Amino acid sequence: MKVDYIVSPLAFPTDLPALDHESRNSIAQKMIFTKYRNWEYEHEIRTWTDLEEEFFDFCAELKLVEVIIGAGSTVPRSEIERTLKSVADCVAVKKARAAHDRFEMVEDEEVLE
């Protein structure tokens, strides 16, 4: 899905625990696919999938080239590569971390194996 770029943050629902599963998933999806307007130049497309599921079929127009493991993730690189299966050799797997000297995310050289 294409990311929706907005000016004001989304309101986090205070009644989240009381909502049904479908409503919680809908809210989570909206938040995952929404970013601040200043990032609009990225024209980002995201996917949300369980690591246990197969990645969807890519084609000539859509090719997976990189997976960035989030800064707070404890998923090891080996699990990502195992999930990628046959395309693992063609996809760069990187770990993100906060930069030490600026407000930016950078590649973390120390990746969980």
N, C-alpha and C positions, 0 to 999 in steps of 0.2 A: 504494500500500500504506500502511496505517496504520503509524506509527512505534511501535516497541517501546521503552518507557521502563524503564530498569533502574537498580539501585543501584550495582553495581560495574562498572568498565570491562570490556569484552570483552578476552580475551587474544588478542594478535596472534600468529599461528602462526609459529614460527621456521623451519619447513620450507616456507614459501610457494613459493620457487622450484622445489622438487621436485614440487609438486602439479600435477595435470593442470588444464587450462583450466576445466573445469566446476567443480572444487573451488575454484579461485581465485575464480571468479565468484560462487559461493555465499557465500564468506567476505566478499567485497567487498559483496555485497548485504546481508548481515547487518549489516555495519558502517555502511553508508549509511542503513539503516532503523532504527538504534538510537540513542537519546539518553539522557542522564542523567535520572533520575526528576524532578528539580526543574523540568524543562521540560514535564511532563505536561499542564499546564493548556492548552497550545497545541492539543492534539488534532490534531497534524500528520499530514498525508497527503503522501507524496512520490512522485515518479515518477523513474525512471532511464531516460534515453533518449539516443541518439546524436543530435547536432545535424543529421546528414544524414538522419535518419528523419523522417517526418511526425509531428507531435504527434497523440496519440490524440484521438478525437472527444469533444468536450465536449457537455454537454446542460444543460437548465435546472437540474438538481440539482448539477452540477459545472461551474463556470465559471472559466477561467483569468483572473486579474485582475492578477497581478504576477509578474515574473521578477526574482530577485535574483542578480546576478552576484557570485560569491564574491570575497573580498578578494584572493586570490592568482591569480585568473583573468586571462588576457591576451586572452580572447575579446572582440572589440569589440562595442559595442552594435549596430552595423549588421548584424553577423552574426546576432545574436539576433533582431532585427527581421525580417531576411530569412527566417529559419527560421519565424517566427510567421506569415508570409504574410498571409492575409486577416484575421486577428484582431489584427495588429500595432497597429492604431489603438486597440484596446480594452484593451490590456495595458500596464501601466506596467513599464518596464525600468529597474532601479536597480542601482547598484554598491555593495557593502558595503565598509567599512573598519573597523579598530579605532578606537574613540574615543580621543582624546588624553588625556582626564582621568579615565576610569573604565573598568572592565572591561565593555565593551559594544560591540556592533557597531552602527554607524550608517551612514547613507547617505553615500556619497562623491560629492560634487558634481562631481569631476573624473573623468568617465567616458570610456573610450576610445571614440572615434567610429569 
